[in-house]
Amino acid sequence: MGKAKNIGLIGLGMVAGVAVSFQFSAHAQKETAAPLPLDELRQLADVYGLIKSDYVEPVEDKKLLTEAIGGMVASLDPHSVYLDQKSFREMKESVQGKFVGVGIEVASEDGYVKIVAPIEDSPAHKAGIKSGDLITRIDNVPVRNMSLDEAIKRMRGKAGSKVTLTIARRGEDRPWVVQVERQEIAVASVKAKMVEPGYAWLRVSQFQENTVEELAKKAKGLYAENPDIKGLVLDLRNDPGGLLPGAIGVSAAFLPQPEQLIVSTKGQLPDSNQQFFGRREYYAQRGADPLAGLPAGLKTVPMVVLVNGGSASASEIVAGALQDYKRAIVMGSQTFGKGSVQTLRQLSPDTAVKLTTARYYTPKGRPIQAVGIVPDLRVDETAEGDALAALRVREADLERHLAGEAEKTPAAKDKKAAFDAQQRALAQLKDRKPLDYGSKDDFQLMQAINHFKGQPVQLAKSAPQAAKPAAPKTLPGTEQKPPELKAPKK
């Protein structure tokens, strides 16, 4: 059995209308080391009996037990969830990158559904829904204290049907009601083009089953028409993650040696403590090697990896690996910080539990969870600054998030200062059009091109260092050495 078949799920928590790729784990369940807490189990049975006998109206056994399982799993962390028949079916379908929904990534906050980010070109994106918005009602049904899974189910439906969302936006006096038409959305995993002569742009919007094949095809096409590429930008901004084999394959496409470590994991089960390398068996389960025949220049071309607060999970694995090996300069803002592994444990033919089973570490043993990847060059989204910074949700902001080993205890927030910053951000964003990634108006991309040319890079206003030209380094593959392959420290 290939290594890739035992790889768990990674992604940005619960998603409405966007694919979350997954793999089934072949791990056997760990035998219970401690005896079951009999007193608590008796209490559970007693409560179950009281509801059945005393509740105002009859309740089905299946509903009670399903809700009990769902609540137990959801209490662990934001990314662990029980998948009933419908949710499990939708997740299996989403691995192909096609799904029906409104196109938003969501998280739970204060009992409401918070928009992490709208998906590019989705119905929600076109309707004007923005990061930081709160959904307070779905088809006029209040969502406060509704489970995230239930809210997502209500936003799902048949293609062409419509759902009415009530949106609360900071700085707005009244809620905003918008009707969004559900659509089948096919996420283009990889985009590519020449920004200007000599400088290429490759964007990965999400890591799906075919991402490695798409990236190889796009890269070969770029080099076939432009054999003398002087700089390549790998754009991972607002990429929420996906399949771990995709992250390994994308990293391997740019690293010079296949034996280089890409990522390691550490968890409670022995099988959760693994190392994943850039060899074919770690990113391709069957068929020909999708990375065979890649242009040689792809291994040595100067690179910039663009990231932001919406870059999560698989994106952070790629950015962390390329940064550790000094294969690329990471530019932008600190990433989301989603460094945990989710594995699907199938309970029945049509139900499963998505359970957090391990943490991810970069090749040098840096933990990603709740911290993310810090860019080498901090660059704002626009020349005027990063208005979204005050509104952006990160892993460390999520309720019950898995604590990160390198996570610092947050300082007490000045609520008034935070509120004022949010108001300023909303004023800047109110009339601004969504950013067109890869265009001449893409400020961060243009700063990456400046970096390649040795021209001044306009660093973030909060960056401590002054802006100065940065000459890119060409790193011959034969001179790079992998780090020592040690188990990550706790």
Secondary structure, 3 states (H helix, E strand, C coil): CCHHHHCCECCCCCEECCCCCCCECCCCCCCCCCCCCHHHHHHHHHHHHHHHHHCCCCCCHHHHHHHHHHHHHHCCCCCCEEECHHHHHHHHHHCCCEEEECCEEEEEECCEEEEEEECCCCHHHHHCCCCCCEEEEECCEECCCCCHHHHHHHHCCCCCCEEEEEEECCCCCCCEEEEEECEEEECCCEEEEEEECCEEEEEECCECCCHHHHHHHHHHHHHHHCCCCCEEEEECCCCCCEEHHHHHHHHHHHCCCCCCEEEEEEECCHHHCEEEECCHHHHCCCCCCCCCCCCHHHHCCCEEEEECCCCCCHHHHHHHHHHHCCCCEEEECCCCCCCEEEEEEEEECCEEEEEEEEEEECCCCCECCCCCCCCCEECCCECCECHHHHCCCCHHHCCCCCCCCCCCCCCCCCHHHHHHHHHHHHHHHCCCCCCCCCCCCCHHHHHHHHHHHCCCCCCCCCCCCCCCCCCCCCCCHHHCCCCCCCCCCC
